[in-house]
């Protein structure tokens, strides 16, 4: 698919140009320290490249939910030092009151972090006045925050209509990976969709059955689909009121030539606890009325691995079992390692995203071996639903 957006390669001579760069720096903090600097590190390639090319880099980001008011506990001044450390270069902090004058004092190559965009009441409503005020500070706009691209805010969407707009390196990598996964993938394509409830991923499932060859359903969601197939799932988490919806998805998959894979052996227990005494593996038709399904069984997990071996592309969102509690992480860990091995040998393009998925891949020690792992939660899910993301669409306008 031809690129519909411009990148840093299309920006021309940047010496002395003021470039507004939207990043996602919404990192977890405790006692003044950053708990996970993944998002800070993701900003490094774009910010460093622009700075090295002589641009005046003005970073825009949100932090927390201050609801349009200034709040010192959500000031991006708290992130300035950690960001400077990760970048390996000085980052100045600029508050909104002093911004118009402060940006004129910066020299080519300087990097500055502007105060929390959500301190403006009009940021989240994409207010034209806020867009104009921020746009006046720069000459070019770069969106490098895919994880905020599903929101039509002033700093994620509005600015792209006011200034020449480009995708940053992280945004570019994300969009390229997503295009390989579902936009123009190499078939056969498999999708793993897990999680607790069908209701949270209905749109994902409806969209995927028409796009993929194999749909692997895990987690509590699989129980609802098993119930739709007449399986007694005992006291497992299941949304029995959504059985007709599951039936409709089965029908849509059949029409589209998509095979839905459900577990035929499962790991069950009478209680949800780590390594419970009542733990056992059984056929799905042998689940007792006082038992709950908590993971996919070993035979089904091996069969799913065999499915991946026939595929060229994999998109993954959600664990197969209650992976936070051992031993109900076994199926997820096993399939993740299979996917990583196939990716390593070059037979599979693997794209994964969503908070639980990233945590599971890290737990399996294979996050770095997948083709691409997206840290975007809501944006990744909306992309899997086939929705247009405002921040991405604005780059292509």
C-alpha positions in Angstrom: 0.0 0.0 0.0 1.5 3.4 -0.9 2.3 5.7 2.0 -0.3 8.3 2.4 1.7 10.3 5.0 4.9 12.2 5.0 7.8 11.4 7.3 10.9 13.1 8.6 12.6 12.2 5.3 10.2 14.7 3.6 10.9 17.7 5.9 13.8 19.4 4.0 16.3 21.7 5.7 15.4 22.0 9.3 18.2 24.4 10.5 16.6 26.8 13.0 13.1 25.6 12.2 10.7 25.3 15.2 9.2 21.8 15.1 6.3 20.9 17.4 6.6 17.2 18.1 3.7 15.3 19.7 5.0 12.5 21.9 3.3 10.2 24.5 5.2 10.8 27.7 2.4 9.7 30.0 4.6 7.5 32.1 3.8 5.9 35.5 5.5 7.8 38.3 5.9 7.1 42.0 7.9 9.2 44.6 9.2 11.4 41.8 10.6 8.5 39.8 9.5 7.0 36.5 8.3 3.4 36.9 8.6 2.4 33.2 10.5 4.6 30.7 9.3 2.7 27.6 7.5 5.7 26.3 10.4 8.1 27.0 12.7 5.7 25.0 10.2 5.6 22.1 10.6 9.3 21.7 14.4 9.2 21.3 14.8 8.4 17.6 12.5 11.3 16.4 13.7 13.9 18.9 17.4 13.1 18.5 17.1 13.1 14.7 15.4 16.5 14.6 17.8 18.0 17.1 20.8 16.6 15.1 19.4 18.2 11.9 19.4 21.6 13.6 15.7 22.0 14.4 14.4 23.7 17.5 12.5 20.8 19.0 9.4 21.7 21.0 7.9 18.6 22.6 4.1 18.4 23.2 2.6 15.7 25.5 -0.1 15.1 28.0 0.4 13.8 31.5 -2.5 12.3 33.6 -6.0 13.8 33.5 -5.9 17.3 34.9 -9.3 18.1 33.3 -8.2 21.4 31.8 -6.7 22.9 34.9 -3.1 23.5 36.0 -2.1 20.9 38.5 1.5 20.7 39.8 1.2 17.0 40.5 0.6 16.5 36.7 3.2 19.0 35.5 5.5 17.7 32.7 8.4 19.4 34.6 8.5 16.1 36.6 9.4 14.3 33.4 12.0 16.7 32.1 15.0 15.2 33.9 14.1 11.6 33.1 13.6 12.5 29.5 16.9 14.4 29.4 18.6 11.3 30.8 17.2 9.0 28.2 17.9 11.4 25.4 21.5 12.0 26.5 21.0 15.8 25.9 19.6 18.7 27.8 15.8 19.2 27.8 14.5 22.6 28.8 11.1 23.0 30.4 8.7 25.8 29.2 5.4 26.7 30.9 2.6 28.0 28.8 2.7 31.6 30.1 6.3 32.1 29.1 6.2 30.0 25.9 5.7 32.7 23.2 8.9 34.5 24.4 10.9 31.4 25.5 10.7 29.6 22.2 12.3 32.6 20.4 15.4 32.3 22.7 16.1 28.7 21.7 19.0 27.8 19.4 19.2 25.3 16.5 19.4 21.8 18.0 17.9 22.8 21.4 15.2 20.5 22.8 12.4 21.9 25.0 9.4 20.2 26.7 6.3 22.3 26.8 3.9 22.1 29.8 1.1 19.5 29.9 -1.2 20.1 26.9 -4.2 19.0 29.0 -3.8 22.1 31.3 -5.8 23.8 28.5 -9.5 23.2 28.8 -9.7 23.2 24.9 -7.1 20.5 24.3 -9.5 17.6 24.6 -12.3 19.3 22.7 -9.9 20.2 19.9 -10.7 23.9 20.4 -9.6 26.1 17.5 -8.3 28.8 19.8 -6.0 26.3 21.6 -4.9 24.9 18.2 -4.0 28.4 17.0 -2.2 29.3 20.2 0.0 26.1 20.1 0.5 26.4 16.3 1.9 29.9 16.7 4.8 28.5 18.6 6.1 26.3 15.7 6.5 26.1 11.9 6.2 22.4 11.4 4.3 19.6 13.2 5.4 16.0 13.8 3.0 13.4 15.3 5.0 10.6 17.0 2.3 9.4 19.4 0.3 6.6 17.8 -1.0 5.7 21.3 -2.9 9.0 21.4 -3.9 8.9 17.7 -7.4 7.6 18.4 -8.2 11.0 20.1 -9.1 14.0 18.1 -7.4 16.5 20.4 -5.8 19.8 19.6 -2.2 18.5 19.9 -3.0 15.1 18.2 -5.3 16.2 15.3 -6.0 19.9 15.2 -2.3 20.9 14.7 -2.0 18.7 11.6 -4.5 20.9 9.8 -2.7 24.1 10.8 1.0 23.3 10.0 2.8 21.0 7.5 2.4 17.6 9.2 4.7 14.6 9.3 4.9 11.2 11.0 7.7 10.7 13.5 9.9 7.6 13.5 7.8 5.7 16.1 4.6 6.6 14.4 6.1 5.6 11.0 7.2 2.2 12.4 3.8 1.6 14.0 1.9 2.4 10.8 4.2 0.3 8.7 3.8 -2.7 11.0 0.1 -2.3 11.2 -0.2 -2.2 7.4 1.9 -5.4 7.2 -0.4 -7.0 9.8 -3.9 -6.2 8.5 -3.7 -3.5 5.8 -1.8 -5.5 3.1 -0.7 -8.7 4.9 0.8 -11.8 3.5 -1.7 -14.7 3.9 -2.5 -16.9 5.6 -3.1 -14.5 8.5 -3.8 -15.6 12.1 -5.2 -13.4 14.8 -5.0 -14.2 18.5 -7.7 -12.4 20.5 -8.0 -13.0 24.2 -9.2 -11.3 27.3 -12.0 -11.6 29.8 -15.1 -10.4 28.0 -16.4 -10.7 24.5 -18.3 -7.4 25.1 -15.1 -5.4 25.1 -13.9 -6.9 21.8 -17.0 -7.4 19.8 -16.1 -4.9 17.2 -12.6 -6.4 16.9 -14.0 -9.9 16.4 -16.5 -8.7 13.8 -13.9 -6.9 11.9 -11.3 -9.7 12.0 -13.4 -12.5 10.7 -13.5 -10.8 7.3 -9.7 -10.1 7.3 -7.9 -13.2 8.7 -7.8 -16.9 7.8 -7.5 -18.1 11.4 -9.1 -16.5 14.5 -7.8 -17.9 17.8 -10.0 -17.0 20.7 -8.7 -17.3 24.2 -9.3 -16.1 27.8 -12.8 -15.7 29.3 -14.0 -14.8 25.8 -13.5 -18.4 24.6 -15.9 -19.6 27.3 -18.7 -17.5 25.8 -18.0 -19.1 22.3 -17.8 -22.6 23.9 -21.2 -22.0 25.5 -22.6 -21.0 22.1 -21.4 -24.4 20.8 -23.4 -26.1 23.6 -20.5 -26.7 26.0 -21.3 -26.5 29.7 -18.5 -24.3 31.0 -19.4 -24.7 34.7 -18.8 -21.6 36.7 -16.3 -20.2 34.3 -16.4 -16.5 33.4 -18.8 -16.3 30.4 -21.3 -13.8 29.0 -24.2 -16.1 28.3 -26.4 -13.2 27.1 -23.9 -12.8 24.2 -24.3 -16.4 22.9 -26.5 -15.1 20.0 -23.7 -12.6 19.1 -21.1 -15.4 19.2 -23.4 -17.5 16.9 -23.5 -14.5 14.5 -19.7 -14.3 14.5 -19.4 -18.0 13.8 -21.8 -17.5 10.8 -19.8 -14.5 9.5 -16.6 -16.4 9.8 -18.0 -19.4 7.9 -19.1 -17.1 5.1 -15.7 -15.4 5.0 -13.7 -18.6 5.0 -12.2 -17.8 8.4 -11.6 -20.8 10.8 -12.3 -20.0 14.5 -10.1 -22.0 16.9 -11.4 -22.7 20.4 -9.7 -24.9 23.0 -10.8 -28.6 23.1 -8.8 -29.3 26.3 -8.7 -26.9 29.1 -7.1 -26.3 32.5 -9.7 -26.0 35.2 -9.9 -25.4 39.0 -12.6 -25.0 41.6 -10.9 -21.8 42.8 -9.1 -19.0 41.2 -5.7 -18.9 43.0 -2.1 -19.6 42.3 -1.4 -23.4 41.9 -4.7 -24.5 43.5 -5.1 -28.1 44.8 -8.1 -28.7 42.6 -6.1 -28.0 39.4 -6.7 -30.4 36.5 -6.7 -30.7 32.7 -9.7 -32.1 31.0 -11.7 -32.1 27.7 -14.0 -29.1 27.4 -17.0 -31.5 27.6 -15.8 -32.7 31.0 -15.8 -29.4 33.0 -17.7 -29.9 36.2 -20.4 -27.5 37.4 -18.3 -26.2 40.2 -15.1 -25.8 38.1 -13.9 -22.8 36.0 -11.8 -22.8 32.9 -8.6 -20.7 33.5 -6.3 -21.7 30.6 -6.1 -23.5 27.3 -4.9 -27.1 27.7 -1.5 -28.5 26.4 -3.0 -30.4 23.5 -4.9 -27.4 22.2 -1.9 -25.1 22.8 0.3 -27.4 20.7 -2.4 -27.5 17.9 -2.5 -23.7 17.9 1.3 -23.6 17.5 0.9 -25.9 14.5 -1.7 -23.4 13.1 0.9 -20.5 13.4 3.4 -22.7 11.5 1.1 -22.6 8.5 0.7 -18.8 8.6 2.8 -15.9 7.3 1.2 -13.1 9.5 0.1 -12.9 13.1 -1.7 -10.1 14.9 -2.1 -10.7 18.7 -4.2 -8.9 21.3 -5.0 -10.5 24.6 -3.8 -13.5 26.6 -5.1 -17.1 26.3 -5.6 -17.6 30.0 -5.5 -15.9 33.4 -1.8 -15.3 32.7 -1.2 -13.1 35.8 -1.7 -16.1 38.1 0.5 -19.2 37.7 0.1 -21.8 36.2 -2.6 -20.2 34.1 0.1 -18.4 32.0 1.3 -21.7 30.5 -0.6 -21.6 27.2 0.1 -17.9 26.6 3.8 -18.3 27.3 4.0 -21.4 25.1 2.2 -19.8 22.1 4.2 -16.6 22.5 7.5 -18.5 22.3 6.3 -20.4 19.2 5.4 -17.1 17.6 8.8 -15.7 18.5 10.7 -18.7 17.1 8.8 -18.5 13.8 9.5 -14.7 13.6 13.2 -15.3 14.3 13.4 -17.8 11.5 11.7 -15.4 9.1 8.5 -17.3 8.4 6.1 -15.1 10.3 5.5 -11.4 10.6 4.2 -10.9 14.2 2.5 -7.8 15.4 1.2 -7.6 19.0 -0.4 -4.8 21.1 -2.4 -3.9 24.1 -1.3 -3.7 27.8 -1.9 -7.3 28.8 -0.4 -8.6 25.7 2.8 -6.6 26.1 3.0 -7.8 29.8 2.5 -11.4 28.7 5.2 -11.2 26.0 7.6 -9.6 28.5 6.8 -12.3 30.9 7.6 -14.9 28.2 10.9 -13.0 27.5 10.0 -12.7 23.8 8.8 -9.1 23.4 12.0 -8.1 21.6 11.7 -11.1 19.2 8.3 -10.2 17.7 8.3 -8.1 14.5 6.6 -5.2 16.3 5.1 -4.7 19.7 2.8 -1.8 20.1 2.5 -0.1 23.5 -0.7 1.6 22.4 -3.7 0.3 24.2 -6.9 2.1 23.0 -5.4 3.1 19.7 -4.3 -0.4 18.9 -7.7 -1.8 19.8 -9.6 0.7 17.6 -7.2 -0.1 14.7 -8.1 -3.8 15.2 -11.8 -2.7 15.0 -11.1 -1.2 11.6 -11.8 2.3 12.8 -10.1 5.4 11.4 -7.8 7.0 13.9 -8.2 10.9 13.9 -4.5 11.5 14.5 -3.4 9.2 11.7 -6.1 10.4 9.3 -5.0 14.0 9.8 -1.5 13.1 8.7 -2.9 11.8 5.4 -5.2 14.8 4.8 
